[in-house]
Every structure is written in structure tokens, then in C-alpha cells.
Amino acid sequence: MTYEEEFLRDFEEWVKTQMMVNEMAMNESRRVIEEDKDERAADAYIRYESKLDAYQFMMGKFANYKAGKSFHDLPDGLFGQKHY
């Protein structure tokens, strides 16, 4: 395995770990918001959600790389999806 391949593999694993950590933190923040009505937890929830969105974006770029697509290509089916 080349240096670049090893670097990309390790970076992808790190991003996956960060996604897992931020998703758990986001869920815990939601629980605190619901139980304690803590405004700081609401702020934390937004931060974790934003980080998770960024990590999901990065995973899309890894998917492009694995599929032999350009970095700037859009994910398949993007225009047919609606997110609310």
C-alpha cells in the first residue's frame, strides 16, 4: 500500500470515528434538552449536528474517490432527493 493510500484509509477511518462520536454527543444533547430544558445543551446540539454534516460531506468525497469520480462531482441521485 502506498503512502497516499494508507493516508486516505486512515483519514477515512478517523472521519467515521468522528461521525460516531458526534452522533452520540448530539443524541445525548437532545436528551438533556428534553429532560432539563438546558439552553447550553441546545447550543451543543447545533454544534454537533453541524460537525456531523461536515463529516458526512467528507464521506461523500471518499465515495467519489472510490468510484473514480472527480472531487467536485455531486453524489448520485442528489437532485432527486428532498431533505427537510
Secondary structure, DSSP 4 states (H G I P E B T S, - for coil): --HHHHHHHHHHHHHHHHHHHHHHHHHHHHHHHHHH--HHHHHHHHHHHHHHHHHHHHHHHHHHHHTT--TTPPPTTGGG----
